[in-house]
Amino acid sequence: MLLVIQGFTGTLDYEFAAILLASSMIFAGLLATVQKHMEAMVRKALFKEKHEAYETLTEFSHAMASILDLSALTQTILTTLKRVLNLQTVSIFLLDNEKDVYTLSSSNGAGIEALQSIRLSAADEFPHYLRCSQALVVRAALNGSGKILPSILHMLDVMGAEVCLPLINIDRLVGFINLGPRADAQAYSQNELHLLTTLAQNAAVAVDNAMLYIDLKRSQILMRRTDRLRSLETIAGGFAHEIRNPLTSIKTFVQLAPGRRDDAEFIVRFSEVVIEDVYRIERLIHEILDYARYREPKFVREDLNEIVTSCLYFIEVKAHSKAIT
């Protein structure tokens, strides 16, 4: 730079050289930025559909984490992939943790009914291969490769998969997505495969979270049922104490009725008492049956005073059994 300035001016002007160098660097940076924007605009203009598909998959890849419903999540993943990539068929297999097998969770497209009968053990060759490779499996790239087991190629053919996306989270294969042939028969570009790799990583986290959410809800239901069983033990003690009084009046009426059947006043008065006691027993039985029957929790407005009052009786029974007054 100094030599150029000296050649034009005949002197060494360091300040002018610094300004010229800074200007050159700024211009080069602006040129690179403008070039990137121009390239993006050209790609968007010439390859509009691919550009929109890329943006859609990128946005969807980040939005999956907010879906906790497993059924809705898998269906949304398949619907989006089928629409954006113009696929004929697409399916997803997920791990059944209790049985340790991979089964069809959701599918989209025609002619995929046969997938419902496929059950792959976690120890089978295909899941083992996906778990070890932790990379996309492209059917076209495997043709003629002597390193791939024939059983892997056969399983891809059975599932109609041109590309298989393993869903791996923390070195655990939670499932895999099968992409069928594209309607336009186009091959997948490197950019598309790179994007699908990122989407598979995010999908694995989202699916794993949704599966954990299901396990959490099951655990909460079991805990509520366990609490209800413990409460029934207390209720049973209270029921025995509560039913003793009406049974005593009924027993007394049955014992006295034969000898005083001509006493109309006695029959009428005790009949009313017995009927009230029978209704009381029926009410207690219905309350216990209603409590024992499991119901889905519902959020409604309630009077706290009534709830507290309804619990006092069982506390009184428990206190009475321990000679507490």
C-alpha positions in Angstrom: 0.0 0.0 0.0 2.9 2.4 0.9 4.7 1.6 -2.3 1.6 2.3 -4.3 1.1 5.7 -2.6 4.8 6.5 -3.1 4.6 5.6 -6.8 1.7 8.0 -7.3 2.6 10.9 -4.9 6.4 10.5 -4.6 6.1 10.6 -0.8 5.3 8.2 2.1 2.1 9.5 3.7 1.3 7.1 6.5 -2.0 8.8 7.5 -3.3 8.7 4.0 -2.3 5.0 3.8 -4.2 4.2 7.0 -7.3 6.0 5.7 -7.0 4.2 2.3 -6.5 0.8 4.0 -9.5 1.3 6.3 -11.7 2.4 3.4 -10.7 -0.7 1.4 -11.6 -3.0 4.3 -15.0 -1.3 4.8 -15.7 -1.5 1.1 -14.7 -5.2 1.0 -17.0 -5.9 3.9 -19.9 -4.1 2.3 -19.2 -5.9 -1.0 -19.4 -9.3 0.8 -22.6 -8.4 2.5 -24.2 -7.1 -0.7 -23.0 -10.2 -2.5 -24.7 -12.5 0.1 -28.0 -10.5 -0.1 -27.8 -10.6 -3.9 -27.2 -14.4 -3.9 -30.2 -14.8 -1.5 -32.4 -12.7 -3.7 -31.4 -14.6 -6.8 -32.0 -18.0 -5.1 -35.4 -16.7 -3.9 -36.3 -15.5 -7.3 -35.1 -18.5 -9.3 -35.9 -21.2 -6.8 -38.9 -19.7 -4.9 -40.4 -23.0 -3.9 -37.2 -24.5 -2.5 -36.5 -21.2 -0.7 -39.9 -21.2 0.9 -39.6 -24.9 1.8 -36.3 -24.2 3.5 -37.7 -21.4 5.5 -40.8 -23.5 6.5 -38.7 -26.4 7.7 -36.3 -24.1 9.6 -39.2 -22.4 11.4 -41.0 -25.7 12.1 -37.8 -27.2 13.4 -37.7 -24.6 16.2 -41.5 -24.7 16.8 -41.7 -28.4 17.6 -40.5 -28.0 21.1 -43.7 -26.2 22.1 -46.0 -29.2 21.2 -46.4 -31.7 24.1 -49.2 -33.8 22.8 -47.4 -36.8 21.2 -50.2 -37.6 18.7 -50.5 -34.0 17.5 -46.7 -33.6 17.4 -46.1 -36.7 15.2 -49.0 -35.9 12.9 -47.8 -32.3 12.5 -44.3 -33.5 11.7 -45.5 -35.9 9.0 -47.9 -33.4 7.5 -45.3 -30.7 7.3 -42.7 -33.0 5.8 -45.1 -34.4 3.2 -46.3 -31.0 2.1 -42.9 -29.2 2.0 -40.9 -32.0 0.5 -43.7 -33.1 -1.9 -43.6 -36.7 -0.6 -45.9 -39.5 -1.6 -45.6 -41.3 1.8 -44.1 -40.6 5.2 -44.3 -42.5 8.4 -42.8 -42.4 11.9 -42.0 -45.3 14.3 -41.6 -44.7 18.0 -40.1 -46.8 20.8 -42.6 -48.5 23.2 -40.6 -48.2 26.4 -42.6 -50.9 28.2 -42.2 -53.5 25.4 -38.9 -52.3 24.1 -40.1 -52.4 20.5 -40.5 -49.8 17.7 -44.0 -49.7 16.2 -45.8 -47.4 13.8 -47.0 -44.2 15.6 -48.4 -42.2 12.6 -48.3 -42.3 8.9 -49.4 -40.1 5.9 -50.0 -41.2 2.3 -51.5 -44.1 0.4 -50.5 -47.8 0.5 -48.9 -47.8 3.9 -51.3 -50.1 5.7 -48.7 -52.9 5.7 -46.5 -50.8 8.1 -48.9 -51.4 11.0 -47.7 -55.0 11.2 -44.0 -54.1 11.5 -42.6 -54.5 15.0 -38.9 -54.0 15.5 -37.1 -55.0 18.7 -34.6 -52.5 20.0 -32.0 -55.3 19.5 -32.8 -55.8 15.8 -30.3 -55.0 13.2 -32.1 -51.9 11.7 -32.6 -50.0 15.0 -29.1 -51.0 16.0 -27.7 -49.6 12.8 -29.5 -46.3 13.2 -28.4 -46.0 16.8 -24.8 -46.6 15.9 -24.6 -44.5 12.8 -26.6 -41.6 14.2 -26.9 -40.2 10.7 -29.5 -40.0 7.9 -29.8 -43.1 5.8 -30.3 -42.3 2.1 -31.4 -45.3 0.1 -29.8 -44.2 -3.2 -26.4 -43.7 -1.5 -26.4 -47.3 -0.2 -26.8 -49.0 -3.6 -23.7 -50.9 -4.4 -22.2 -50.3 -1.0 -20.6 -53.5 0.3 -20.5 -52.2 3.9 -24.3 -52.2 4.3 -26.1 -55.3 5.5 -28.7 -56.6 3.0 -31.2 -56.7 5.9 -30.9 -52.8 6.2 -31.7 -52.4 2.5 -34.5 -54.9 2.8 -36.1 -53.0 5.7 -35.9 -49.7 3.9 -37.7 -51.4 0.9 -40.3 -52.9 3.2 -41.0 -49.5 4.8 -40.9 -47.7 1.4 -38.2 -45.3 2.7 -36.0 -43.3 0.4 -34.6 -41.5 3.4 -34.7 -42.6 7.0 -34.2 -40.0 9.8 -33.1 -41.5 13.1 -34.5 -39.6 16.1 -31.7 -39.8 18.6 -31.7 -38.0 22.0 -28.9 -38.5 24.5 -27.5 -41.5 22.5 -31.0 -43.1 22.7 -33.0 -44.0 19.6 -36.5 -42.8 20.4 -37.8 -43.5 16.9 -37.2 -42.9 13.2 -39.0 -41.1 10.3 -39.3 -42.7 6.9 -39.5 -40.4 3.9 -41.0 -42.1 0.9 -40.4 -41.2 -2.8 -41.0 -37.6 -3.9 -43.8 -36.9 -6.3 -41.5 -35.1 -8.7 -38.8 -37.8 -8.4 -36.2 -35.2 -7.5 -33.1 -36.2 -5.6 -32.3 -34.7 -2.2 -29.7 -31.9 -2.3 -26.9 -31.6 0.3 -28.7 -28.5 1.7 -31.9 -30.4 2.1 -30.1 -33.4 3.8 -28.3 -31.0 6.2 -31.6 -29.3 7.0 -33.3 -32.7 7.6 -30.5 -33.7 9.9 -31.1 -30.5 12.0 -34.9 -31.2 11.9 -34.4 -34.8 13.1 -32.3 -33.6 16.0 -35.0 -31.1 17.1 -37.7 -33.7 16.5 -36.0 -36.2 18.6 -35.9 -33.8 21.6 -39.5 -32.8 21.0 -40.7 -36.4 20.7 -38.8 -37.5 23.8 -40.2 -34.6 25.8 -43.8 -35.5 24.6 -43.2 -39.2 25.7 -41.9 -38.1 29.0 -44.9 -35.8 29.4 -47.2 -38.9 28.9 -45.2 -40.8 31.5 -45.5 -37.9 33.9 -49.3 -37.8 33.5 -49.5 -41.5 34.0 -47.5 -41.2 37.2 -49.8 -38.4 38.4 -52.9 -40.5 37.8 -51.3 -43.4 39.7 -50.4 -41.1 42.6 -54.0 -39.8 42.7 -55.4 -43.3 42.8 -53.1 -44.3 45.5 -54.1 -41.3 47.6 -57.8 -42.2 47.0 -57.2 -45.7 48.2 -55.6 -44.3 51.4 -58.5 -42.0 51.9 -61.0 -44.9 51.4 -59.4 -46.6 54.5 -60.4 -43.5 56.6 -63.8 -43.3 54.9 -64.5 -47.0 55.7 -63.9 -46.3 59.4 -66.2 -43.3 59.3 -68.8 -45.2 57.4 -68.9 -48.0 60.0 -69.3 -45.4 62.7 -71.9 -43.4 60.8 -74.1 -46.4 59.8 -74.2 -47.8 63.4 -76.8 -45.3 64.6 -79.4 -45.8 61.8 -79.0 -49.6 62.0 -79.7 -49.4 65.7 -83.0 -47.6 65.1 -84.0 -50.0 62.3 -83.1 -53.0 64.5 -85.1 -51.6 67.4 -88.2 -51.0 65.2 -88.0 -54.5 63.8 -87.8 -56.0 67.3 -90.7 -53.9 68.7 -93.0 -53.8 65.7 -94.5 -57.3 66.2 -95.6 -56.6 69.8 -96.9 -53.1 69.0 -98.4 -53.6 65.6 -101.8 -52.3 67.0 -100.1 -49.0 68.2 -100.7 -46.8 65.3 -98.8 -43.8 66.7 -95.8 -46.0 67.4 -95.9 -47.5 63.9 -96.2 -44.1 62.2 -93.5 -42.4 64.2 -91.0 -45.2 64.0 -91.7 -45.7 60.3 -90.7 -42.1 59.6 -87.5 -42.6 61.7 -86.7 -45.8 59.9 -87.3 -44.3 56.4 -85.0 -41.3 57.2 -82.3 -43.7 58.5 -82.6 -45.9 55.3 -82.2 -42.7 53.2 -79.2 -41.8 55.3 -77.6 -45.2 54.6 -78.3 -44.9 50.9 -76.7 -41.4 50.8 -73.6 -42.7 52.6 -73.3 -45.6 50.1 -73.7 -43.3 47.1 -71.0 -40.9 48.5 -68.5 -43.7 49.0 -69.2 -45.1 45.5 -68.9 -41.7 43.9 -65.6 -41.1 45.7 -64.2 -44.6 44.8 -65.1 -44.0 41.1 -62.2 -42.3 39.3 -63.0 -39.2 37.4 -60.9 -36.9 35.3 -60.0 -33.7 37.3 -62.0 -30.6 36.3 -61.4 -27.1 37.4 -64.6 -25.5 38.7 -65.5 -22.8 41.3 -66.2 -24.3 44.7 -67.2 -23.0 48.2 -64.2 -23.6 50.4 -66.4 -23.6 53.5 -68.4 -26.5 52.2 -65.3 -28.5 51.3 -63.8 -28.0 54.8 -67.1 -28.8 56.5 -67.4 -32.1 54.5 -64.0 -33.1 55.7 -64.7 -32.4 59.4 -66.7 -35.5 59.9 -63.9 -37.9 59.0 -61.6 -35.9 61.2 -64.0 -36.3 64.1 -64.2 -40.1 63.4 -60.5 -40.4 63.4 -60.2 -38.4 66.6 -62.9 -40.4 68.3 -61.1 -43.6 67.5 -58.0 -42.2 69.2 -60.1 -41.0 72.2 -59.5 -37.4 71.3 -62.3 -34.9 72.0 
